[in-house]
Amino acid sequence: MEMSIGFIIALIITVALILIFISGVTIIQPYEQGLWIVLGKYKRRLNPGFNWIYPLISEVIRLDLRTQVLDVPRQEVITKDNSPTNVDAIVYIRVVDPEKSYFEVVNYHLATVSLAQTTLRSVVGDMELDEILYNRDLINTRLRDILDEATDAWGVKVEAVEIREVDPVEAVKAAMEEQTSAERKRRAAILLADGQKKAAILEAEGSKQALILNAEGVRQSKILESEGERVSKILVAQGESQGLRVLSLGAVPLDKKAISVLSMNMMKKMADGQATKIIFPMEISRMLDQVGEYLGASTVVPEVGKVVDVEKMVGKADEVLGKIPNPDELRKEVEKIEQALIKETEESLMVDSIKEKGTKDKSNIHVFKEDEESISSEPIENNSSEKKEN
């Protein structure tokens, strides 16, 4: 009986010792650091893995060394331009010195969040609303630098700060919407005015080009028409002059009999008319005497001249009349004029500006005058030679 009791007590003591020994075993995870405190005194830092501490009189504080995310509560901030705005943020922190993060501050999470709130209110309050909306990177950098410097004494490193939302109050939103609408209307009006300006410029440019082309066409048509009239007048004058020469050569060998016959034919034609009065541009009695003598054949009228005498007096007929152009020669002359006008039109269309076009027109007019002189030189020389021969 006594042996069984002693055995039980020994077994109990053995189990208790085992349990006490087991309670001194501490496992630290890879992402943690442990602070070993013995009877209220800091002993040392426990590294990740298996650690044994004094049981019953030791305390181990575990600190997570991973990056932690802290949410800064939403708060209303008055900006520099007196615009109420609701702002919240996210802070990324990491414990770099476990001893400081536990012994220097009661709760580094709460301390960091509170400091982030006050710093965020201070930084945003020194900026205008427009700067806050488009300068978030600048605000994030400033907040990170300020918080990192302040939390360095707590063994905490602020890795990043991100402004999550900037939400102006409803009145400010309405004013911003009106401003945006007005800005867009202003841009639309500017774009519309610019489009109308460009359209007017293009329309004016097109009208100018149309007027220039129209004036060029009118000028060319007038030049062509004038050239045609000139050639026509030259040909008519040549025909009239040649007809007069033919008439003068044919009238040389005529005698009084022939003149009498022509006079009678003339009187016959005048009698066929419907006029009630007839005026004879000659002495009618003298003409009748000649007709009577012709009919009576009482007087022999000598010949005034012969063909041989006429050739001796004025020269041969071909030399006096000159060269009469045939239809083929006249056609070639007209084609030459048309080619010159087509060439002038092509040169004028290649001109880019009005000033250059004016210069080109002057040169074309000069060339056209030279062509005109070359075209009209042949008949003029013929006329001058014929006048000299006459």
Phi, psi and omega in degrees: 000312180293324179293322179293323180292317178298323180294322181293319180295319179296321179295319179296316180297320179298315180297320181296317178297320178298317181295320179296320180295318180296323181294341178277351179279128180231129179253120178259128181288160183298331183265011184240163169230139180248142176252119184264119180243124181243119179049044176079010180238133181290124183269295179191178179268134179264125180278163179300142180120205182276130177222143175239130182239169178292123181286154175072331184247004184246154176224135180244123177258120181264130179237130180279125181266002179282163177292132183243147182252124179245131181266119176276121185300153178295136180213154180268130183234138175266119182283177182295329178264025173060044177247111179296132184216137176266126185227138170222164187210172177232135181242131177254120183233162177211137180281122180250341179225096185300323181299313180293319183295341179256321186269338184266342181217145183292309180220103186290335176297306181296322180294320181292319180295316180297318178295322178296323179297309182295321180292319178298318179296323181289315183292314181293326180293339179270006182235155176278164186297318180297322178294324179293324184289324184247007178237043182293324179298321178296318179295317180299318181294316180296316179298318180297317181296316181294314181292322181294322179293321182287324183273357179297327178290345180262002182075023181241134178251127176273111183279323182198153175227129181234126173287117185276320184207138172239109187237099176294160179291169187299319180297318179293322177299316180298317178297320178294321178296318177297319179296317179296319179297317178296320179296318179292322176296321179296317178296320178297319178296320179295316179296320179295315179296320179295320177296318177296322178297312180296322179296318178296320179296315180295321179295317178296320178297318178296318178298319179298314179297320178297316179297320180296314180295322178295316179295323178295319177296318178297318180297315180294320178296320178294320178297315180295318179295318179296320179295319177297317178296322180296312179298319180298316179295321178298316180294320179296317179296320177297316179297317179296317180295320178292322176298319178296321178295318177299317180297319180292321178291322179287335182278347182295312182279002181292143176254185182291332179293314180297320178297323179295319179295318178296321179297318179295318177298324178295317179294326178296315180295322179293326180288334179288345181288173181260005181287144178273343178234137181235128179247123180264126180278038181199174177278114187292327181292321178294323179293322178293323178297318179295321178295318179297317178297324179292318180289322181281338181055035181277341184232134178272122181266118182289157177289137180286319181192166179246170181296322180297322178295322180294317179297326177292326184283310187246353181099178181289155185295319181295322180289323181289315185286334183079178182281124179267120182292139178273173181299325180295319179295319178296321179296317177298322180296318179293318178299322178298319179294318180296318178298321178296321179290321179296318178298319179295324179294316179297321179292323182289329180287341180276357182281133183272327184236163182292324180294314178294325179294322176297319177296319180296323179296319179298316180294324179292322178296320179297316179295319179297322177296320178296318177297320180297319179294321180291325180290318185273359183290323184293307179295329180292321178294324179295318180296318182294321180293322180293323178295320180296318179296319178293000000 
